[in-house]
């Protein structure tokens, strides 16, 4: 069951990445998805020299929270290790564009506290912030790059 969930989520994540790539390529046609395992970012935009991380949190349609992971299995991950300048978070309705520094600013300015849990399809614990969409969306880019 866990393996099945992982593969389903991975396939869905790839679909979302490809959609974001097609949006980016309208303005930056040389953009590409990093092949294989590459933890710094998912998409690279050569014209800007920056990376874009793509996240999908369709469960937020029901929880009204966006999950921002910072540790997985007691090791820094996601927001803690990203080298991307931008994150695009798909919430099941729209693509929301953020500068990574703005996500960190949201957490800092609002004194948010992380929590630990084992996500569906995971076998190890993660530490993450559960940020209300309306709060986080105050920090998104208005006209994405």
BAROTI-277577 format. One record per residue: residue number from 1; residue in three letters; x, y negated, z negated of N, C-alpha, C, O in turn. Coordinates in nm, 3 decimals, decimal comma, padded with zeros to 5 digits. Layout:
BEGIN
NODE; NUM; ALA; X; Y; Z; X; Y; Z; X; Y; Z; X; Y; Z;
...
//
This chain:
BEGIN
NODE; 1; UNK; 00,082; 00,120; 00,000; 00,000; 00,000; 00,000; 00,086; -00,126; 00,000; 00,060; -00,220; 00,075;
NODE; 2; UNK; 00,190; -00,129; -00,085; 00,277; -00,246; -00,093; 00,349; -00,267; 00,040; 00,358; -00,380; 00,089;
NODE; 3; UNK; 00,401; -00,159; 00,098; 00,471; -00,169; 00,226; 00,377; -00,218; 00,336; 00,415; -00,300; 00,421;
NODE; 4; UNK; 00,254; -00,167; 00,334; 00,154; -00,207; 00,432; 00,121; -00,357; 00,420; 00,111; -00,427; 00,521;
NODE; 5; UNK; 00,105; -00,404; 00,297; 00,077; -00,547; 00,273; 00,193; -00,632; 00,320; 00,173; -00,736; 00,383;
NODE; 6; UNK; 00,316; -00,589; 00,290; 00,435; -00,663; 00,332; 00,439; -00,678; 00,483; 00,461; -00,788; 00,534;
NODE; 7; UNK; 00,419; -00,569; 00,555; 00,427; -00,574; 00,702; 00,314; -00,657; 00,762; 00,334; -00,727; 00,861;
NODE; 8; UNK; 00,195; -00,649; 00,704; 00,083; -00,731; 00,751; 00,113; -00,879; 00,729; 00,091; -00,961; 00,818;
NODE; 9; UNK; 00,163; -00,913; 00,609; 00,196; -01,052; 00,578; 00,309; -01,103; 00,665; 00,308; -01,219; 00,706;
NODE; 10; UNK; 00,408; -01,018; 00,692; 00,520; -01,056; 00,778; 00,470; -01,087; 00,919; 00,510; -01,186; 00,980;
NODE; 11; UNK; 00,383; -01,001; 00,972; 00,329; -01,024; 01,106; 00,248; -01,153; 01,111; 00,259; -01,229; 01,208;
NODE; 12; UNK; 00,169; -01,179; 01,009; 00,090; -01,303; 01,003; 00,183; -01,424; 00,993; 00,160; -01,527; 01,056;
NODE; 13; UNK; 00,288; -01,411; 00,912; 00,386; -01,520; 00,899; 00,453; -01,552; 01,031; 00,477; -01,669; 01,061;
NODE; 14; UNK; 00,483; -01,451; 01,110; 00,544; -01,472; 01,242; 00,447; -01,545; 01,335; 00,489; -01,631; 01,413;
NODE; 15; UNK; 00,319; -01,513; 01,327; 00,219; -01,583; 01,409; 00,216; -01,732; 01,374; 00,212; -01,818; 01,462;
NODE; 16; UNK; 00,219; -01,761; 01,244; 00,217; -01,900; 01,199; 00,345; -01,971; 01,243; 00,340; -02,085; 01,289;
NODE; 17; UNK; 00,461; -01,905; 01,229; 00,588; -01,963; 01,275; 00,582; -01,997; 01,423; 00,624; -02,106; 01,464;
NODE; 18; UNK; 00,531; -01,906; 01,504; 00,522; -01,930; 01,649; 00,431; -02,047; 01,681; 00,459; -02,123; 01,774;
NODE; 19; UNK; 00,322; -02,062; 01,607; 00,232; -02,176; 01,629; 00,303; -02,307; 01,594; 00,292; -02,405; 01,667;
NODE; 20; UNK; 00,375; -02,308; 01,482; 00,449; -02,428; 01,442; 00,557; -02,460; 01,546; 00,577; -02,576; 01,582;
NODE; 21; UNK; 00,626; -02,357; 01,594; 00,727; -02,377; 01,698; 00,665; -02,442; 01,821; 00,723; -02,534; 01,879;
NODE; 22; UNK; 00,548; -02,395; 01,862; 00,485; -02,453; 01,981; 00,449; -02,600; 01,958; 00,457; -02,680; 02,051;
NODE; 23; UNK; 00,408; -02,635; 01,837; 00,379; -02,775; 01,805; 00,505; -02,860; 01,810; 00,504; -02,971; 01,864;
NODE; 24; UNK; 00,614; -02,808; 01,754; 00,740; -02,882; 01,751; 00,795; -02,900; 01,892; 00,847; -03,006; 01,927;
NODE; 25; UNK; 00,784; -02,795; 01,974; 00,840; -02,800; 02,110; 00,775; -02,905; 02,199; 00,832; -02,943; 02,301;
NODE; 26; UNK; 00,655; -02,951; 02,163; 00,591; -03,057; 02,241; 00,677; -03,183; 02,240; 00,679; -03,258; 02,337;
NODE; 27; UNK; 00,747; -03,205; 02,130; 00,832; -03,323; 02,118; 00,981; -03,287; 02,129; 01,061; -03,366; 02,179;
NODE; 28; UNK; 01,017; -03,169; 02,081; 01,157; -03,125; 02,080; 01,167; -02,988; 02,147; 01,167; -02,885; 02,079;
NODE; 29; UNK; 01,176; -02,985; 02,281; 01,168; -02,859; 02,357; 01,282; -02,760; 02,333; 01,269; -02,643; 02,369;
NODE; 30; UNK; 01,393; -02,803; 02,276; 01,505; -02,711; 02,251; 01,490; -02,634; 02,119; 01,573; -02,548; 02,089;
NODE; 31; UNK; 01,387; -02,662; 02,043; 01,367; -02,597; 01,913; 01,352; -02,446; 01,930; 01,303; -02,398; 02,032;
NODE; 32; UNK; 01,396; -02,373; 01,828; 01,389; -02,227; 01,833; 01,375; -02,167; 01,694; 01,413; -02,227; 01,594;
NODE; 33; UNK; 01,319; -02,045; 01,692; 01,309; -01,968; 01,568; 01,440; -01,896; 01,545; 01,495; -01,835; 01,637;
NODE; 34; UNK; 01,490; -01,903; 01,423; 01,612; -01,829; 01,385; 01,578; -01,680; 01,384; 01,485; -01,639; 01,315;
NODE; 35; UNK; 01,652; -01,600; 01,458; 01,627; -01,457; 01,461; 01,683; -01,388; 01,338; 01,781; -01,434; 01,279;
NODE; 36; UNK; 01,619; -01,278; 01,299; 01,667; -01,198; 01,187; 01,648; -01,269; 01,054; 01,576; -01,368; 01,044;
NODE; 37; UNK; 01,716; -01,216; 00,953; 01,707; -01,275; 00,819; 01,796; -01,397; 00,811; 01,918; -01,387; 00,829;
NODE; 38; UNK; 01,737; -01,511; 00,786; 01,812; -01,637; 00,775; 01,740; -01,720; 00,670; 01,633; -01,775; 00,697;
NODE; 39; UNK; 01,797; -01,729; 00,550; 01,723; -01,789; 00,439; 01,724; -01,942; 00,437; 01,649; -02,002; 00,360;
NODE; 40; UNK; 01,807; -02,006; 00,520; 01,814; -02,153; 00,514; 01,689; -02,220; 00,570; 01,644; -02,320; 00,515;
NODE; 41; UNK; 01,633; -02,166; 00,680; 01,512; -02,219; 00,744; 01,461; -02,120; 00,846; 01,528; -02,020; 00,875;
NODE; 42; UNK; 01,343; -02,147; 00,900; 01,282; -02,059; 01,000; 01,302; -02,111; 01,142; 01,325; -02,034; 01,235;
NODE; 43; UNK; 01,293; -02,243; 01,158; 01,302; -02,306; 01,290; 01,410; -02,412; 01,287; 01,422; -02,487; 01,191;
NODE; 44; UNK; 01,490; -02,417; 01,393; 01,593; -02,521; 01,403; 01,557; -02,615; 01,517; 01,518; -02,572; 01,626;
NODE; 45; UNK; 01,572; -02,745; 01,491; 01,546; -02,848; 01,592; 01,680; -02,911; 01,629; 01,726; -03,003; 01,561;
NODE; 46; UNK; 01,744; -02,863; 01,738; 01,876; -02,916; 01,777; 01,876; -03,067; 01,802; 01,973; -03,135; 01,769;
NODE; 47; UNK; 01,768; -03,119; 01,858; 01,760; -03,262; 01,888; 01,772; -03,348; 01,763; 01,818; -03,462; 01,771;
NODE; 48; UNK; 01,733; -03,295; 01,647; 01,743; -03,368; 01,520; 01,853; -03,314; 01,430; 01,895; -03,380; 01,335;
NODE; 49; UNK; 01,899; -03,192; 01,461; 01,999; -03,128; 01,375; 01,942; -03,088; 01,240; 02,013; -03,091; 01,139;
NODE; 50; UNK; 01,814; -03,050; 01,237; 01,750; -03,014; 01,110; 01,673; -02,883; 01,122; 01,636; -02,840; 01,231;
NODE; 51; UNK; 01,652; -02,821; 01,007; 01,575; -02,698; 00,999; 01,437; -02,723; 00,941; 01,415; -02,819; 00,867;
NODE; 52; UNK; 01,346; -02,633; 00,976; 01,208; -02,638; 00,927; 01,174; -02,502; 00,868; 01,193; -02,399; 00,933;
NODE; 53; UNK; 01,124; -02,502; 00,746; 01,076; -02,380; 00,681; 00,925; -02,375; 00,699; 00,857; -02,476; 00,680;
NODE; 54; UNK; 00,872; -02,259; 00,734; 00,729; -02,242; 00,755; 00,674; -02,151; 00,646; 00,723; -02,040; 00,626;
NODE; 55; UNK; 00,573; -02,200; 00,576; 00,507; -02,123; 00,471; 00,359; -02,111; 00,504; 00,299; -02,201; 00,563;
NODE; 56; UNK; 00,302; -01,999; 00,465; 00,159; -01,978; 00,485; 00,098; -01,943; 00,349; 00,144; -01,852; 00,281;
NODE; 57; UNK; -00,004; -02,017; 00,311; -00,073; -01,992; 00,184; -00,223; -02,000; 00,207; -00,290; -02,092; 00,160;
NODE; 58; UNK; -00,274; -01,902; 00,282; -00,417; -01,902; 00,315; -00,503; -01,873; 00,192; -00,622; -01,906; 00,191;
NODE; 59; UNK; -00,446; -01,811; 00,091; -00,520; -01,786; -00,032; -00,560; -01,918; -00,100; -00,652; -01,921; -00,182;
NODE; 60; UNK; -00,489; -02,026; -00,065; -00,520; -02,156; -00,124; -00,661; -02,204; -00,087; -00,715; -02,293; -00,152;
NODE; 61; UNK; -00,720; -02,143; 00,017; -00,859; -02,176; 00,052; -00,952; -02,143; -00,066; -01,057; -02,206; -00,082;
NODE; 62; UNK; -00,912; -02,045; -00,147; -00,995; -01,999; -00,258; -00,945; -02,050; -00,393; -01,025; -02,075; -00,484;
NODE; 63; UNK; -00,813; -02,065; -00,406; -00,756; -02,105; -00,535; -00,740; -02,256; -00,548; -00,733; -02,309; -00,658;
NODE; 64; UNK; -00,734; -02,325; -00,433; -00,707; -02,468; -00,427; -00,566; -02,504; -00,476; -00,537; -02,621; -00,500;
NODE; 65; UNK; -00,479; -02,404; -00,490; -00,340; -02,425; -00,528; -00,248; -02,381; -00,415; -00,277; -02,283; -00,345;
NODE; 66; UNK; -00,139; -02,453; -00,397; -00,032; -02,411; -00,307; 00,079; -02,353; -00,394; 00,121; -02,415; -00,492;
NODE; 67; UNK; 00,127; -02,234; -00,358; 00,235; -02,169; -00,432; 00,368; -02,215; -00,374; 00,394; -02,200; -00,255;
NODE; 68; UNK; 00,453; -02,272; -00,460; 00,588; -02,313; -00,421; 00,686; -02,231; -00,504; 00,709; -02,259; -00,622;
NODE; 69; UNK; 00,743; -02,130; -00,441; 00,835; -02,039; -00,509; 00,972; -02,104; -00,530; 01,021; -02,178; -00,445;
NODE; 70; UNK; 01,032; -02,074; -00,648; 01,166; -02,124; -00,678; 01,264; -02,013; -00,718; 01,385; -02,031; -00,708;
NODE; 71; UNK; 01,212; -01,900; -00,763; 01,295; -01,785; -00,798; 01,221; -01,657; -00,763; 01,098; -01,649; -00,773;
NODE; 72; UNK; 01,297; -01,556; -00,722; 01,240; -01,425; -00,697; 01,335; -01,321; -00,754; 01,455; -01,323; -00,723;
NODE; 73; UNK; 01,283; -01,232; -00,838; 01,365; -01,129; -00,901; 01,482; -01,193; -00,977; 01,595; -01,144; -00,972;
NODE; 74; UNK; 01,452; -01,301; -01,048; 01,550; -01,375; -01,130; 01,664; -01,435; -01,049; 01,772; -01,461; -01,104;
NODE; 75; UNK; 01,643; -01,458; -00,920; 01,744; -01,523; -00,836; 01,681; -01,643; -00,767; 01,565; -01,636; -00,725;
NODE; 76; UNK; 01,755; -01,754; -00,756; 01,702; -01,871; -00,687; 01,656; -01,834; -00,545; 01,722; -01,758; -00,476;
NODE; 77; UNK; 01,542; -01,891; -00,504; 01,487; -01,862; -00,372; 01,404; -01,982; -00,326; 01,382; -02,077; -00,401;
NODE; 78; UNK; 01,358; -01,975; -00,203; 01,263; -02,071; -00,145; 01,305; -02,215; -00,171; 01,407; -02,260; -00,119;
NODE; 79; UNK; 01,228; -02,289; -00,250; 01,256; -02,431; -00,271; 01,392; -02,454; -00,335; 01,455; -02,557; -00,312;
NODE; 80; UNK; 01,438; -02,359; -00,415; 01,568; -02,373; -00,482; 01,686; -02,358; -00,386; 01,794; -02,411; -00,412;
NODE; 81; UNK; 01,666; -02,286; -00,278; 01,780; -02,253; -00,191; 01,767; -02,305; -00,048; 01,863; -02,299; 00,028;
NODE; 82; UNK; 01,652; -02,356; -00,012; 01,630; -02,398; 00,127; 01,730; -02,506; 00,169; 01,768; -02,592; 00,090;
NODE; 83; UNK; 01,770; -02,499; 00,293; 01,853; -02,603; 00,352; 01,773; -02,679; 00,459; 01,826; -02,764; 00,531;
NODE; 84; UNK; 01,644; -02,644; 00,468; 01,556; -02,711; 00,563; 01,528; -02,854; 00,516; 01,521; -02,880; 00,396;
NODE; 85; UNK; 01,513; -02,944; 00,610; 01,473; -03,081; 00,577; 01,321; -03,089; 00,562; 01,270; -03,167; 00,482;
NODE; 86; UNK; 01,250; -03,007; 00,639; 01,104; -03,009; 00,639; 01,047; -02,873; 00,604; 01,104; -02,769; 00,638;
NODE; 87; UNK; 00,933; -02,874; 00,537; 00,852; -02,754; 00,516; 00,717; -02,781; 00,580; 00,660; -02,889; 00,565;
NODE; 88; UNK; 00,666; -02,681; 00,651; 00,530; -02,685; 00,704; 00,453; -02,576; 00,630; 00,490; -02,459; 00,634;
NODE; 89; UNK; 00,347; -02,617; 00,562; 00,266; -02,522; 00,485; 00,129; -02,511; 00,551; 00,054; -02,608; 00,560;
NODE; 90; UNK; 00,099; -02,390; 00,598; -00,032; -02,362; 00,658; -00,124; -02,313; 00,548; -00,095; -02,213; 00,482;
NODE; 91; UNK; -00,236; -02,382; 00,528; -00,327; -02,347; 00,419; -00,453; -02,273; 00,465; -00,550; -02,261; 00,391;
NODE; 92; UNK; -00,449; -02,224; 00,589; -00,565; -02,155; 00,642; -00,655; -02,246; 00,723; -00,741; -02,200; 00,798;
NODE; 93; UNK; -00,635; -02,376; 00,708; -00,714; -02,475; 00,782; -00,626; -02,563; 00,871; -00,660; -02,591; 00,986;
NODE; 94; UNK; -00,513; -02,606; 00,815; -00,428; -02,701; 00,886; -00,281; -02,681; 00,852; -00,246; -02,614; 00,755;
NODE; 95; UNK; -00,197; -02,740; 00,935; -00,053; -02,739; 00,912; -00,018; -02,869; 00,839; -00,043; -02,978; 00,890;
NODE; 96; UNK; 00,040; -02,856; 00,721; 00,075; -02,970; 00,638; 00,226; -02,984; 00,636; 00,297; -02,891; 00,599;
NODE; 97; UNK; 00,275; -03,101; 00,676; 00,418; -03,126; 00,692; 00,472; -03,206; 00,575; 00,414; -03,308; 00,535;
NODE; 98; UNK; 00,584; -03,158; 00,520; 00,648; -03,223; 00,405; 00,798; -03,234; 00,428; 00,858; -03,149; 00,492;
NODE; 99; UNK; 00,857; -03,340; 00,374; 01,001; -03,340; 00,356; 01,024; -03,262; 00,228; 00,950; -03,277; 00,131;
NODE; 100; UNK; 01,128; -03,177; 00,226; 01,157; -03,096; 00,108; 01,173; -03,185; -00,015; 01,123; -03,152; -00,123;
NODE; 101; UNK; 01,241; -03,298; 00,001; 01,260; -03,389; -00,112; 01,127; -03,440; -00,169; 01,118; -03,468; -00,288;
NODE; 102; UNK; 01,025; -03,451; -00,085; 00,894; -03,497; -00,132; 00,825; -03,390; -00,216; 00,755; -03,423; -00,312;
NODE; 103; UNK; 00,843; -03,264; -00,182; 00,787; -03,155; -00,265; 00,854; -03,157; -00,402; 00,787; -03,147; -00,505;
NODE; 104; UNK; 00,986; -03,171; -00,402; 01,059; -03,177; -00,530; 01,017; -03,300; -00,610; 01,006; -03,293; -00,733;
NODE; 105; UNK; 00,993; -03,411; -00,543; 00,949; -03,534; -00,608; 00,811; -03,513; -00,672; 00,787; -03,559; -00,784;
NODE; 106; UNK; 00,720; -03,446; -00,603; 00,588; -03,416; -00,656; 00,600; -03,338; -00,788; 00,534; -03,370; -00,886;
NODE; 107; UNK; 00,684; -03,236; -00,788; 00,703; -03,154; -00,908; 00,759; -03,238; -01,021; 00,712; -03,232; -01,134;
NODE; 108; UNK; 00,861; -03,317; -00,990; 00,929; -03,400; -01,090; 00,837; -03,510; -01,145; 00,822; -03,524; -01,267;
NODE; 109; UNK; 00,775; -03,587; -01,056; 00,693; -03,700; -01,100; 00,569; -03,659; -01,180; 00,519; -03,736; -01,261;
NODE; 110; UNK; 00,522; -03,538; -01,158; 00,402; -03,492; -01,226; 00,432; -03,395; -01,340; 00,341; -03,333; -01,396;
NODE; 111; UNK; 00,561; -03,382; -01,373; 00,604; -03,294; -01,484; 00,539; -03,156; -01,476; 00,490; -03,103; -01,576;
NODE; 112; UNK; 00,539; -03,099; -01,356; 00,475; -02,969; -01,337; 00,559; -02,858; -01,399; 00,681; -02,867; -01,405;
NODE; 113; UNK; 00,492; -02,756; -01,445; 00,557; -02,640; -01,507; 00,537; -02,519; -01,417; 00,429; -02,496; -01,363;
NODE; 114; UNK; 00,642; -02,442; -01,403; 00,634; -02,320; -01,322; 00,575; -02,207; -01,404; 00,564; -02,216; -01,526;
NODE; 115; UNK; 00,538; -02,100; -01,336; 00,489; -01,980; -01,402; 00,550; -01,859; -01,333; 00,603; -01,870; -01,222;
NODE; 116; UNK; 00,544; -01,746; -01,398; 00,597; -01,622; -01,344; 00,483; -01,524; -01,318; 00,391; -01,512; -01,398;
NODE; 117; UNK; 00,491; -01,456; -01,204; 00,390; -01,355; -01,171; 00,445; -01,264; -01,062; 00,545; -01,295; -00,998;
NODE; 118; UNK; 00,379; -01,152; -01,043; 00,413; -01,061; -00,934; 00,306; -01,079; -00,827; 00,188; -01,051; -00,849;
NODE; 119; UNK; 00,350; -01,127; -00,712; 00,256; -01,153; -00,603; 00,207; -01,025; -00,539; 00,272; -00,921; -00,546;
NODE; 120; UNK; 00,090; -01,034; -00,475; 00,034; -00,920; -00,404; 00,132; -00,877; -00,296; 00,176; -00,958; -00,214;
NODE; 121; UNK; 00,167; -00,750; -00,295; 00,262; -00,698; -00,198; 00,405; -00,701; -00,249; 00,494; -00,645; -00,184;
NODE; 122; UNK; 00,429; -00,765; -00,364; 00,564; -00,769; -00,422; 00,577; -00,664; -00,530; 00,478; -00,617; -00,586;
NODE; 123; UNK; 00,700; -00,627; -00,559; 00,727; -00,536; -00,670; 00,808; -00,606; -00,779; 00,826; -00,551; -00,887;
NODE; 124; UNK; 00,856; -00,725; -00,750; 00,939; -00,801; -00,843; 00,868; -00,932; -00,877; 00,783; -00,980; -00,802;
NODE; 125; UNK; 00,905; -00,987; -00,991; 00,845; -01,111; -01,038; 00,901; -01,232; -00,964; 01,017; -01,235; -00,924;
NODE; 126; UNK; 00,815; -01,333; -00,947; 00,858; -01,459; -00,890; 00,824; -01,571; -00,987; 00,729; -01,563; -01,064;
NODE; 127; UNK; 00,903; -01,676; -00,979; 00,873; -01,799; -01,052; 00,830; -01,900; -00,947; 00,896; -01,918; -00,845;
NODE; 128; UNK; 00,719; -01,965; -00,973; 00,665; -02,058; -00,874; 00,583; -02,167; -00,942; 00,538; -02,153; -01,056;
NODE; 129; UNK; 00,565; -02,274; -00,868; 00,473; -02,379; -00,909; 00,341; -02,356; -00,836; 00,340; -02,329; -00,716;
NODE; 130; UNK; 00,231; -02,367; -00,908; 00,099; -02,361; -00,848; 00,050; -02,506; -00,848; 00,006; -02,557; -00,951;
NODE; 131; UNK; 00,058; -02,569; -00,732; 00,030; -02,712; -00,724; -00,106; -02,733; -00,658; -00,131; -02,682; -00,549;
NODE; 132; UNK; -00,192; -02,808; -00,724; -00,322; -02,841; -00,666; -00,301; -02,906; -00,531; -00,218; -02,996; -00,516;
NODE; 133; UNK; -00,377; -02,862; -00,432; -00,363; -02,914; -00,296; -00,375; -03,066; -00,292; -00,293; -03,134; -00,230;
NODE; 134; UNK; -00,478; -03,121; -00,359; -00,497; -03,265; -00,351; -00,380; -03,343; -00,409; -00,353; -03,455; -00,366;
NODE; 135; UNK; -00,310; -03,286; -00,506; -00,191; -03,351; -00,562; -00,074; -03,340; -00,464; -00,011; -03,440; -00,431;
NODE; 136; UNK; -00,045; -03,220; -00,419; 00,068; -03,199; -00,327; 00,049; -03,277; -00,197; 00,146; -03,332; -00,144;
NODE; 137; UNK; -00,073; -03,281; -00,146; -00,099; -03,345; -00,017; -00,079; -03,496; -00,021; -00,066; -03,560; 00,083;
NODE; 138; UNK; -00,075; -03,554; -00,141; -00,039; -03,695; -00,154; 00,106; -03,720; -00,112; 00,144; -03,834; -00,085;
NODE; 139; UNK; 00,186; -03,613; -00,105; 00,329; -03,624; -00,074; 00,363; -03,580; 00,067; 00,480; -03,579; 00,105;
NODE; 140; UNK; 00,262; -03,543; 00,146; 00,293; -03,494; 00,280; 00,321; -03,609; 00,377; 00,286; -03,724; 00,352;
NODE; 141; UNK; 00,385; -03,572; 00,487; 00,413; -03,670; 00,592; 00,283; -03,705; 00,663; 00,203; -03,617; 00,692;
NODE; 142; UNK; 00,264; -03,830; 00,690; 00,141; -03,872; 00,759; 00,149; -03,837; 00,907; 00,063; -03,765; 00,959;
NODE; 143; UNK; 00,249; -03,887; 00,974; 00,271; -03,852; 01,115; 00,396; -03,767; 01,118; 00,507; -03,820; 01,117;
NODE; 144; UNK; 00,381; -03,634; 01,122; 00,499; -03,547; 01,115; 00,595; -03,578; 01,230; 00,558; -03,631; 01,334;
NODE; 145; UNK; 00,720; -03,541; 01,205; 00,832; -03,576; 01,295; 00,817; -03,518; 01,432; 00,903; -03,539; 01,517;
//
